[in-house]
């Protein structure tokens, strides 16, 4: 059995507990999509893909839970040039990409997207919209006739215009109501510390 190196949350992590509880009401696929789950990213006979982009790890936790629960295939969406480690630098780069309509080059594409009927698409909300790399993913793959179920993490501002971005970039896909939860701990921590220092 393979051990996934990227899942850094512990079983007692509060984000993991919150996500597990919230997923109880998430409209998951039917049992027909379930196959043996070995912890690997590829499942024999799976017609369902979980594709996600995650910077801080919150969206990765949700993706991993869906992947293990349904026995899906799993694909991490990554830009060819990684975003900066510094949070504020990432925010500024993403803002500039959004304002200029830039779609970053992807590190890789899904090898055989035609094999899937359903795609669970996960991402955080950046600047009240989808991260630019999600637009890249949608532009780079033909999702016609597929069912897209989004799962989103955000810092308290909700879904923004992410649903309209998905609809415009994948107009021939069936877009389902998805799952969202507030989980942007990094931004909230920075705001609290900044406020504390200003008031000190």
Buried (B, 14 or more C-beta within 10 A) or exposed (E): EEEBEEBEBEEEEEBBEBBEEBBEEBEBBEEEBBBEBEEBBEBEEBBBBBBBBBBBBBBBBBBBBBBBBBBBBBBBBBBEEEBEEEBEEBBEBBEEBBEEEBBBEBEEEBEEBEEBBBBBBBBBBBBBBBBBBBBBBBEBBEBEEBBBBBBBBBBEEEBBEBBEBBEEBBEEBEBEEBBBBBBBBBBEEBEEEEEEEEEE
